[in-house]
Amino acid sequence: MSLTALMHWFENFGFIWPWMIAFLPLPWLIRPFLKPAQQKQIPLLAPHLVSRLRVNQSVQPLQKPSADGLRLPLLFLALWLVLLLAAMRPVWFLTPTPFESTGRDMLLSVDLSGSMEKPDMLLNGRNVDRLVALKSVVDDFIVQRQGDRMGLIVFGTEAFMVSPLTYDLSAIQQLLQETQIGMAGNNTAIGDSIGLAIKHLQGVRNNKAVLVLLTDGSNNAGAVEPLDAAKKAAEVGLVIHTIAFGDVQAGGSRNRVFDIDTETLEAISALTGGESFVASQTQQLAEIYKRINEIESTQFTLNQFRARTELFSWPLGLALLLSFYLVWRSITPKPSKESA
């Protein structure tokens, strides 16, 4: 084995509980306090043998200690050592896996009302509905948020939590792709979606939680007014970025987009410390999510996770075999000299 291979072996091998080696001298510490087992055999009285021994000056031992008797303590010592080895939990570490975590909690709130089916968006040179364009853009946005916990809320007439906060971003992508227009109703409950986000974050660890809310309509359903929900969000520290997504209507008020109450969306963002955006095409929407990604960027905390394989079963199995062997020796009668 080369030196490099040997160093690699030592790097990958280790113990979870190395302090268990402190129990190594335990048998020698308790041995003086253990009394030998009492012998219940009645000695054979032979006066003539006693008198012969008195006459004989060179008394020989009645029985030589057998070599087997000398080896038994070594077996017990080996048994104790392998038990300690198993108790130290030897492990083999696999290849280190980097794990990035920012500690940021981000909820995506998506409008699935009936107006999202309008095929007025351009994607890869073809006209698609607003939801298809949204899925394409947000899918790329989710990929860039590695290390964040993300959740997904959809709303229409009612608001639903599709996925709570999770580090499994691929699951969020899959759930977003499975959403369908009208699955939450055909109206727009913006206030309820904000209220649902606040309710979910209660009791959940969060560090500057963020809600990215996209809608192509005005609040016309639900039990909670959007501005009331925004005030409550500001109290709990929830930052809300709003996106008005739809065709810009030529003329009219400066703050009006076709069927979208942009004034309310701007007020929601202002109350919570977020930003408000308007997108009339897919490319603008992509630029907005890129901007949000920059706003909510933070330094990654890089941790190392190393999968491991437990090896304690090997020394434990060896200890079991040694125990069987010692028991077998103790119950097996030794051959007598006469039979030999």
N, C-alpha and C positions, 0 to 999 in steps of 0.2 A: 504494500500500500504506500503510495507516494505521500509526501508531506502535505501537499495541497489537499489530497483526498482525506487525509487524517484530520486536517483543520476543518474541512467542510463537515466531517462527521461530528466533531465536537461542537460546531456551531448549531447543528440541527438536533443534537441530543441534549436533554436536560431533565430536571426533576421539578415537579410541582410543589412537593413538600420535602425539600432536602433536610429540613430541621429534624426529621424523624430519625436521622442517624444518631442523635443524642441519646436514644434509647439503647444503643449498642452495649454499654456495660451493665445493663439492667440484670441479666442472669447472674453475673458475678456479685452484684450488690445484694441481691435477695437470697443467694445461696447460703450464707452463714446463718440466716434466720430460719431456714427450713430444716426440720428434724428428719433424720433418715427414717424410712418406713420400718415399723416394728416387725421382727421375724417371729412368727408363731410356731416355728418348728421346735420340737422337744429334743434336746441334745441326747445322744446315745452315751449312756454311762458304761465305760469299759475300764474297770480298775487295773486290769493287767496291762493295758496299753499305757496308762498313766505311769505305772511303775517302770515300764520299759523306757519311757521317755526320760524319766529321771536319771536312769543309769546311763543312757546314751548322751554323751557330751555334745556331739555334733547334731543338733536337732535340725532336720530339714523341714522346710515348709510343707504342710499337708497337701497344698494345692497351688500350683503355679498360676499366676494370673495369665489368663488367656490373651492372645493377641486381639481376639475379637472384642474383649472388654476394653482394651485400650483404644479401639477405633470408634466405639460408640460415642464418646464425648465429641469426637470430631464430626460425626454425623449430626449430632444435636447442634453443634456450632454452625454447621452449614445450613441446617434448617432455620436457625435464628437469623442468619445473614440474609437468606433469600426472602424471609418474611419481612425483614426491614427494607430490603430492596423494593418489594412490592408496595410497602406502606409509603415509601418516598415518591411513588407515582412517576416512574420513568415515562417520558414521552418523546416522540419523534416529531419535530416541527416540520411542517411542509413549507412551501415557498411563501414568503411574506406577500401579503396583499395590501396595497395602500387603500386607505379609506378616508375620503375627504368629507369633512363636515363643517358647515358654516354656522349651524345653529339657527338659521333663518326659517321661519314658518310662513308659507305663502299659500293662499287660497285663490283658486280661479273660479270666478262666477260667470257663467255663460248663459245668455238669453237664447231660449229655444222656442220662442213664440212663433206664431204662424208667419210673421213678416220675414223671418230668417230664410224662408224658402225662395225669396225673390232671386232670380238668376241674373243679377246685375253686377257680378264681380268677374274680373278677368284673372284666370290662373293658367299659366303655361300656354297662352294664346287662345284659350277657349273660355266661353262664358260658363260660370258655375254659380250656384246659389251661395248666399252669404255664409251658411254653415260650413260648406265644403271649403271655402276660402279660409274661414276661421280655423278649421281643423288643421289645415296645412301650415298656417303660420304658427299656431300655438304648439303644434307638435315639435317644431324646431326650437321654440322658446323653452319647452320643458327640458329638452336635451341639454341646454346650456345651464340649467339650474342644478347640476350635479352637486350633491351635498346638502341641498335644502330638503326640508319636509314640505310636501305639497299635498293639497286637497282639492277636490272638485265639487262645485255646487252648480246645479242647473236650475233655471227658473223659467216659468211661464205664468200661468194663472196661480201656481203655487211654486214654492222653492223646495228643492230636495238636495240632501247631502248624498252625492254619488259615491264619494270616497273621503274618509277622514284623512287627516294629515299622515303622510307616510313617506319613508325614504325610497320606496319602490316606485320610481318615476316611470318605469315601463308600464306599470299597472295603470297609472294615471293616463298615459298615452292611449292605452288600449280602451279604457273606459270612455275617454273623450271620443275616440273613433266610433264607438258603439252608440253614441247619443243620436237621437233622431228628433227632427222638428215636430213640435206638438206633444212630445212625450210628457211634458209638464203642464200642458194646457196652451191655449192660443193667446192668452193675454200676457201682461207684463207686470210682475210683482217685484219691483226693484227693492222696495223697503223690506219685504220679507226675506229676500236673499241676503241683505246686509244683517238683518236680525238673526238669521240662521248661522251666519259666520261668527257673530258675537257669541251666540249660545255654544257653538262648538269649541270656541277658544277658552271658555270658562273652565278653569281647573286643568287646562293643558299648558305645559311649559312652553312659553314662547318668548322670543327675543325680537322685539319690534315686528310683530306679525303684520302681514301685508295681505290686502285683498285687491285683486285685479278684476274689476267688474266691467263686462262688455254687454252693451245692449243696442238694439236698433229701434227702440220705441220709447214711449213715455210710461210712467207708472200709472196703470189703470186697473190694478187688482191688488189683493192682499190686505192684511189687517194693519200693517205698519206703514206709516208715512216715511218716505226716504230720508227727509231732513231730520226727523226724530231719531231714526235709526243711525244716521251719521253722527248726531250729537252723542248718542250712547257709545258709538264706536270710538269717538275721540276720548271719552272718559276711560275706556279700557285700553287705550293705546294702539288701536287698530288703524293702520294707515290704508286709505282706499285710493287707488288709482282708477279713474273711470275712462271708458272708451266709448264714444258714440260712433257706431259703425253703420254707414249707409250713404246713399247718394246725397250730395249737397244740393239743396234746392236753390236755383238761381233766384236772386232778389230776396225780398222778405227781410226779417230781422237778422241782425248780425249774429245773434246767438241761437238761431233756429236752423236745425237740420231737419229734413223731411221726416215727420212723425217722431222726432227725438227732442226731448226737453233738455237741451244742452245746459240751460241755466241751472237747473236742478243738479245735473251731473257735476258742473263746475263748483256748485256750492258744497256738494258732498266731499269732493276732493279738498276744497279749501278748509272745511271744518276739521278734517282728519290729517292734514299735513301732506296730502298726496297731490298728484297732478292730474289734470283733465286733458283728454285728447279727442280729436275728431279724425276719422279715417273714412274716405269715400271710395278707396280702392284697395286691392289686396296689398300692393306694394307699400302704400302708406301705413297699412295695418302692421306689416312686417317691420317697418321702421319704428313704429310706436313700441312694439314689444321689445325691439332692440334697445330703445331708449329706456324702457322700464328695467331691462336687464342691467343696464349701466347704472341706473339710479340705485337699484337694490343690490349692487355688487358689494362683496365684502371679502376680506382676506380668508382664504381657505385654511382650516386647521387640518393638517395632514397627520393621520394616525396609521399605525401599522397593525394589521390584524394577521395573525399567523394561525392557520388551522393546524391541528395537532392530532397525532394518533397515540392513544394510550397503550403502553406496553406492560402495565402491571400484571396482566393476565399470565405472562410468561413466567416470571419468578413465582407467582402465586401457584401456578400449575406445578412447577418444580417442587415447591414446598409441600404440595399435596402428595406428590409421588414419594418424597422422602418420608413423609408421615406414614404412608402405607407400608413402606419398607421397614421402618422402625417398629411398627405394630406387628408386622409379620415376623420379625426377628424375636420379638418378646413372647409371642405365642407358639413359636416353633420349638419343640423340645430338642435340646442339644444331644448329640450322640455320646453315649457312655464309652469308657475305655474298654469295658468288657466286650461290647459289640464291635469295637474297632479291632 
